[in-house]
Amino acid sequence: MKIPFLDLKAQFNTIQGDIRSAFNRVLDSQAFILGPEVDQFEKQIASYLGVPHAVGVASGSDALYLALVALGVGPGDGVITTPFTFFATGGAIVRTGARPLFADIDPQTYNLDPGKIAELIETNRRNPRANIKAIMPVHLFGQPAEMDAIQKIARTYGLTVVEDACQAIGANFRGKKVGALSEFGCFSFFPSKNLGGFGDGGLAVTSDPALAQRIRRLRVHGSERKYHHVEMGINSRLDALQAAVLSVKLPHLDRWNAARRERASLYDRALRDLPEVVLPPAPGEGMEPVYHLYVIRAQKRDELEKFLVARGIGTGVYYPLPLHLQPCFAGLGYREGEMPESERASREVLALPLYPELTDDQQASVVQALREFYQKPASV
């Protein structure tokens, strides 16, 4: 049995009639850039997330970048974030001219450790090069970050917060959706995401009307009136075809996320007696993750990955090299050993197949293969 790491065709087959109708509507209109489809989706997603303002942009990467620019982050500023995340998090900071300041992760959740954030701020208080302006926590793998602690630190030191919620749409943190907890929340609609388009797409949300107005301006070359530009912006617009797809998919999102949680729970029960495997953390109080990825820590990770792939089971390593050790960030001055938890996670993590359409038989085969590798038969 071949078990793909992700099966986008299986999801498409359940909604393809509605998708094709939405595409035909846009094709008939020939309105491809912003317009009514984007307006409608922005209203839908703002209502879903519980925020007054949602701005569609070209990608999650652009959402992060534009949110920082809208907040006034630029050359000479520092932004605290995690080194254990997708490249776009750190890349967005560098694109503004600011400097990423990495704090290590909590080894249980893989998210930023609030204690390390506070320690980093105190260490840099007398460093004029740091000029820390913002914190960018990541809700990694769909697991909400410790936002109460992070917001408290931000208030204490007068910092702004931009949530990288690109992997966590629909996740809840104590009664609110992640992304709606800070000055800005940023989302990605890359096809593999829990709410994915048919190409690139992104979103920035905020409760501040002035910030919303600025990011709307920034996404169209800094223009509010055609051919009149009040500041330097970029071309970063969510196109109408993507908005139409996302409008079809959004009503299904909660059901899909619930299916992901159920699949994660099945993995938890089936693998909890394997001492060689560390399972994802149990949700904290008031937290509801959405399991964009189901990530284990595994002894002999590389050997296990090869073993599973040889049996037709897709896997993924998120992420094999933390940001502070990426060659393009060498100029920041970080060295191996400075972020020990992030570095250890990069050596041990492995993502297993998990998506709403994963069948019982497919998941049982994944579990059987893991138990076979560790020579641990299923308990009766």
N, C-alpha and C positions, 0 to 999 in steps of 0.2 A: 504494500500500500504506500503510494507516494503521498506525503503529507506536506504541503507547502507551508512555509513560514507565514505567509499571508495570502489569502485567496480573494482578490478583488472581484473576480468573475462571479463568485458565489453570491456576493452581496448585490451586484448589478442585476443578476438574474431575477431577484425578488422585486425590483423596482424599475426594470428597464422600460416598461410602458410609460410610466410617469416621466422618466428621464427623457425619453424620445419626444414626448409631447412638449416638454419644457424647451428642449432644443428647437423644435419646429416653431414654437412661439417666437423665440429670439430670431431665428432665421427669417421668419416672415416679416418681423419688424425691421430687420437690418440695423438695429440699434445695439452696437456691440460694446461701446465704451461708456461706462457708468450708466445713467439712464434709469428707467423705471424698475428694471429687474434688480439692479443693485440697491436702489432706494428701498424696495420691498424687502429684500433680504436683510438689509441693515436694521430695519424696523423689527423684523422677526427675531433676529439674533439678539438685539438689544433687550427685547421683552423676555426672551428665554434666559438671558444672563442677569436680568434685573438691574440694568444700567440705562441711563437716559440717552447715551450717545455711543454709537458703534460706527466705525469708519472702515470700509473695505479697502484693502490695499493689495499690492501685487504678490506678496508673500509674507510668511511669518517673519523672515529675516528683515524685510522692510518695515514691518510693524514695529519690531524692536528698535530699529534705527530711528524711525520717524518719531517714536514716542520719546526717545532720549533727546532728539533735536528739539521737539516741541517743549520739553522741560528746560531747555537752555543748556544742556550738557554739550561741551565742546572741548577744544584744545586746552590742555592744562588741567582738566578735571580728571578725577578718578571715580570709577564705578566698581563697587564690590560685587563679585559674582562667584559662581562655582567653577572649578576647572573640570568637573565631571558632568559634561553636558555636550549637546551637539555644538558644532563649531559656530553656528550663527549667533549664539549668545555672546561669545567673546568678540566675534567679528563685527557685530553691530556697534559695540562700544568703540572699537578701533576706527570704524568708519566715521564716527563723529569727530575724531581727533583726540578723544579721551583715552585714558589708560585703564585697562582691566586690572583690578586688584583682586587676586584670587584668595578665597578662604576655603578651607577644607570642608569635607562633607561629614555628616553623621553616618557612621558605617551601617546603621540599621536601615535608614530611610533612603540613603544616597542623596538626600537634599542638603542644602547649606546648613551647617551647624551654627545656630545663633551665637553660641559661645565663641566660636572662631571669628565670627563677624565682629563682635565687640572687641575681641583681642586685637584684631587687625586695625580697627579704628583707633584704639588707644596707642598702639605701636606707632601709628602714622600721624598722630595729632600734631607733633612738632616737625613733621616733614613737609616743607613747603611744596615739594613735588607732588605730594599725594592729592591735596585739595579735594577730598572725597565729597562727591556731590549726590550720589545715588546708590541704592542697592538694587540689584537685579536677581531676585530669587527665581529658581526654576522649579516648577512642579513636575519633577522628573518621573517618567514612566506612568504619569497619571496619578501620582501620589501627592496630595497637597503638602506644601512646605509648611513649616511652623510659623504661620503668618502673625500670630499674636506676638510672639517673641521678636520677630523681625520688625514689625511695626513699632513696637515699644523702643527698640534700638534706634529706629529711624527718627522717632519723635525726640528721643533724648539728645541726638546729635544734629537735629535739623536737616535730615536727609529726605529725599524723595524716593519712592519705591516704584519700580516697573516690574510687574509680574510677567515672567516668561511662562505662559500657560499653553504653549504650543502643543504639548502632549497631553493636555488635561482638560479639554473642553467637556463640561458637564460635571466635573468633580465638585464636591461640596466641602466647604470648610465652615463648620458651625453655623449652618443655616444660610450661607451665601455661596454663590458660585465662585470658584477661583477665577481670577482675572477681574473680579468686581470688588476687590479688597483694597485697592491702592490707587495712586494717581492714574496709572495706566495698567491695563491688562492686554497682553498680546497673544494672538492665536495664529496657528498655521492650518491651512486647508490642503496641505500636500496630500496626494491620494491615499497614502498609507495611514493617515490620521483617523481617529475615531469618527470625525466628521471630515471627510475628504472630498475634494473636488476632482475634476478630470484634468488637472494640471496644477500649476502653482496658484496660490491665493492666500491672503492673510487678513487679519482684522486687528484693529486697536480699539479698545473701549475705555471710556472714562465717564466720570460723573461731573466733570468740570466743563461747562459750555465753551469757555475760552480756549481750553486745551483741545476740545473737539474741533472748534473752528480752525485752530492753527494746523492741526494735522490734516484736515480736509484741504487746506491751502497748500501745505507742503507736498501732498500727493500729486498735485497738478502744477508742478514747477513754481510753486510759491505764488500762484495766481488765484485771485477771487473773481476777477473780471477778465474776460478773454483778452489776451495780449497785453495785460497790465500785471506786472509782477512786483509784489511788495517785498519779497525776500527770495533767497535761493532755495528752491525745492528740487524735487526729482519727479520723474514719471513713474508713478507707482499706484496704478488703479486696478481694483478688482474688476475683471471684465464681466459683461452681462451673461455670457454662457456659463461661467463658473458660478455666478450668483444664482442662476436658474437651477443648476444642479444642486447647489447647497440648500436652496429653498425646498426642493423635493425631499432631500435627505433629513433636514432638521427635525421634522416631526417623528422620525424613527430613532433619533439619537438616544433618548432615555432608555428605550427598549434594548437597543444594541449595547449600551453601557451596562445595563442589568445583566444581559447575557454574558458579557465579559467578566463581570463579578462572579457569576455562577461558575463559569469555566475556571476562574482563578481559585475558587473555593474547592472545586473538584481536584485540581492539582494539589492544593494544600493538604487535603485529606489523604490523597494517594501517595504523597512523597514525604510526609512529615516524619516517618520513621527511618529515613535515610540520613545517617550521621554525616555523610560526605556532602550533603546538600543543605544550604541555608536558604530558606524560603523567603519570599517578599514579606515585609513587616505587616503585622496585623494593623488595621486602621486605628489611628489615634482617636481619642474621644471627640465626637462631633465631626469626624472626617469620613468622607465617602470617596474613595479613589475610583478611577475609571479604567485602570489596567490597560493603558495604551500598549504596554508591554508587560509580559510576565517574566521577570528577571530573577534567576537564582544565582547564588554563589556556588560554585562547584569545584571540588577537589579534582585535580587532573582535568581542568577545564578544556584545554586544547585537545587532549585525547578524547574526551567525551564528545566534543563538537565533531570531530572526524568520525567517530563511531556512529553518531546520529545521522550525519550526512550520508554515510555509506549505506544506511538503511532507508534512505529516501525521506528523511525527516529534516525539514528546514529549520535553521537556527540563525541567531544573530548575536554579535558581540557589540554591546552598547555600553562603553566605548573602549576601543583597544589602546588608545593613547590619550591621556588627559590633556586639556588645553595648555596648561603651563609648560608642557614638554613638546608641544607642536613646533616644528621648525620655524614657522612664520612668526611665532611669538618669542623666538630666542632673544630678541632685543630687550625683552622685559626683564631679563636677568634672573629668571627662576631656574632652579637646579633640581635634578632628581633627588627625591627624599624630602623635599619641602612640603609636599602634600601627601603624606603617607597613606591616608585612607582612600583618597582618590586613586592613587597609584595601585594600591592593593585591589581595589574594586576592578580596575582595568584588567588585572591579571586573572580575576576569578569569575566575573559575571558572564552569564549566558542567558539569552532570551529564548524561550520555548514558543512554539506555535500557540497563538491565542487570538481568536476573533469570533464574532457572534455565530458565524456559520460553521465553526469547527464541530464535527460530529462526535458523538460518544465513542464510536469505534476508532476514529482518528486519535482522539485524546488518550484512549486506553492504549493504543499502540505506542504513543510517545512515552507514557508512563512505563509500559512494559520494557521498552528499550533502555530507559534510564536505570531501571532496577536490574536489568540484565548486565549493563555495564558495571554496576557496582556489586554484582553478584549477590543481589538481595531479592529473593523471590517474593511475590506478592503474599501478604499475610492472609490467612484463611478467615 
